[in-house]
């Protein structure tokens, strides 16, 4: 970590090499490790890559591209420096604000989330951004889970794998747009200038309902809150309820596999949860 400070002149963010006293660990984040750099002209975030990008199907070039597009929209501070030789760390301005939590998730915050996600989904998609395949991403996670299981899934879990990969492979419909794919509460920062959305490492071309479903799932929104979010997003127009249910199930599926691939969930916990998804009428 300390040797990275030798790159200070490349950052164009300070006039001298920072010392150890100017570095502070930044809590939160399940994939990467981040620090606050207290430099002479402001505070910055230095994010270290976790080294598991392949396992989690993270494409850093795509993340960088989408992050910079989102910065133009005012959704996040732009990345000021990227160590392109080894891609080990990035630097951006620090956001002075509070992470959105369930206790601060009021109607105004929900309305702004819906507005910003809709704004993101209207952006012209760069041809270098790949289309997300739910089954392909799930397959990457399944391979990691299989490795945790000494190379072979238990029969009950393998049966769920076969069924859910088949049932949940298709998108809700043909709609495609730039999606954050992880707009969970911990990635929303409430600042004096409004909400900001950070951590774009799972960004891809996907279905807009996937972003909404991921937010609903993580925030544990009740029926009234879900309806408000959807009404604000669709400006009161109707939407396909079957497509919405399908998108919700897909995001629950991907989230469960991610937790198991990371070793956060046991195989038994994964099986129990996937059984509930297999029972959904799709």
N, C-alpha and C positions, 0 to 999 in steps of 0.2 A: 504493500500500500504506500509506504513512505517514498519509495523510489519514483512513484508517479508524480510527486511534487516537483521532480526535476524537469518536468515538461512545462512548467509554469509559463514560460515565454510563448509557447505555442497557443495557449488559451486566449491570449490577448484580453485578459480580464484582471490583470494585476501588474504592478511594476517591480515586484521582487518575489523571490521564492517564499511561499508560505512555510510556516513552521508547524510543528505538531500541535501546538496550542490553538491553531486556527481550524482544526478539524474536529467535528463532532458527529458521532454516529446518528443516523436518522432512522428511527424505529419504523416498523411497518414494512410491508412488501414481503411476499412469500417466495419470489423467484430470485430477485437480485439483492445485493447489499448496497446501501446508499449512505452517503455522508454529506453533512453541510460544511462547505468551505466558507469561513468568515474572512473574506478578502477586504482589502482596503477600500474598494469601491462598491462593495455590496456582498450579499450572500449568494452562494451558488450550491447546486446539488451535483455531487460527483457520484455516479452510479457505476458500480463494478458489475460486470457480467458474471452470472453464476456458473457458466460452463456447461449448462444442460440444455442449450438451445435446440440441439438435434432431438434429444429425447422428448422435449415438450413441443416440437414442431414450430419453433420460433424462427422467423426469418428477419435478421437484424437489418438488412438493406431495406426491406419493405417497411419495417417499423420506422426507420429513419425517414423514409420518403413520406409516409403518411403523417408522422409527427410534424414534419416541417410544413405540410399542407394544412394541418390542423392549427399550427401556429399562425399562419396567414389569416385564418378565420378568427383568431383571438381566443381559441379554446385552450391553449397551453403555451408556455414560453418556448421559443425555438431552442434547438440544440446549438450551443455555441461552439462546442469542440467534440470531435469524435476521433478516437485513436484508430485510424484506418489500417495501420500496419498489423495490429493484432485484435482490434475491436474489443479491447478489454474494458474500456470505460468511456463514458460520455459526460459532458458537463452542460448544464442549463441553469438559468436563473432560478433561485429559490422562490417559491410561492409563500408569501406571508399570509397565512390564513388557517382555517380549521378544516379538518377532514369532516365531511358530512357523516353524521351518525343517525341511528334510528330516532333518537330523542330530538334531533334538530331537523328532521325530515317533515316539514310542514307543506301545506298546499303550494305556497309560493316557490319553494325549492323544487317540488315535483313539476310545477309548470315550467320552470326554467330548464330543468333537465330535459323535458319533452321538447322544448324549443331548440335547445342546443343539439340534441341528437337529430332532430329533423333538419337542422341547418347542415350538420355534417353529412347527412344522407343525400343532400342535394348537390354536393360537390362533384365536379367532373372527375371521373376515375382515371388515373394514369394507367396506361396499358401495362406498366411493369408490376402493377399490384395483382397478385394471383387471386383466382376465385377459390373461396374456401369450400372444401368438400367435407361435410360432417363425417362421412364414413372413413375418409382417408385420415382425418385428424384423430378420430376415435381409434383407428387401427394403430397409429403411432403410440397412443397411450396403452392400448391393449398389449403391444409388444413389450413395453416397459413393465406392465403388470405381470406379464408372463415370466419375465426375467426374475421378478421378485418372488414368483412362485416356483423357482427352480426349474424353469423351462416348460412347465406344463400347467394349464389351468385345471382346477377341479371340474369333474363332469357337469355339475349343476351350473357352474359359472360359464363353462364353455357353451352350454345350451343357450344361456342368456346372451352370450356374445353373438352366436349365430343368428338368433331371432332379432335382436335389437339392431345389429348392423344392417339387416335386411329392411326392417320396418322404418328405421329412422334415416335412411340414406338420402332420400330426396328432400329438396328444399320445400318450404310451404307453397311457393309458386316460382315463377321465373323472374321476379323482381331482383335486381342486383344494385348494390351501392357500396360505398366505402363504409365499413363498420368498425367500430372500436373493438367489439367482441368481448370486452371485459369491463363494462361501465358500472362496476360494483361500487358500493358506497365509499370504500376506502380509496377509490381513484378519483373521487370528486372533492375538490378543495374550494371552500367558500372564502372568497377574498372580498376586499372592499370594492373591487371592480366587477363582482359577480362570480359565478361558478367557473372553475377551470377543471379540465378533465386530463389526467395524467396517465402514464404507463400504457403506451400504444403497442406493446410487443406482440399482441395477438391480432392486430389489425389486418383486415383483408377485405376483399369484395365478398359481400354476403347478403343475406336477406335482412331488411331493416327490423323485422320482428325479432330477430335474434338479439339485437342490442336491448330492445325493450324487455324481452323475456329474461335476459341475464340480470338486468336491473331489478325487475320484479322479484326474481328468485332470491337474490342476495339481500335485498332490503326487506324481504318478507312482507310485502305490501298486502294489505287486506283488500277485499273486493272493491270497496269504495275508492281506495287509493289507486288500485289498478285501473278502474274505470276512468278516474280523473286523468291519469297519465296518458291513457289511450285516447281519450277525448281531446286532450290538449294536442297530442301529436297529430291526430288525424283531423284537427279543427272541427270536431263535431260530426264529421262524416262517418258513415258506417264502415266496418271492416269485417273480414272473413273470420268468423269465430273458430271454424275448424282449423284454419291456417294458424291462428293464434295458439290454439291448444297444441298443435303439432310443433310449433316453434318452441313453446315452453318445455315440452318433453325433450326435444333435442338439446336444449341448453342444460337441462337437468342431467341428461345423459353425459354430456361432455364434462360438466363440472364434477360429476361423480368419478369419472375415469381419471380426471386430472388429480383429484385427491388421492386416488389409489396409486396412480403412477408415481406420485411424489412420496408415497409411503405414509401419508397422513391417515388414510383409511386402511383397515385390514381387508383381506379378501372376504371375510364373513360380513363385514359392514357393507362392502360393495355389493355383495350378492343380495343382501336384505333390501338395499335401496333399489337395485335394478329390478327386483321382483315387482316393486310398486309401479315402476315405469312400464314393465311388460304388461301390466293389467290395464293400462290406459287404452281406451277405445280410440284408435286412430284410423 
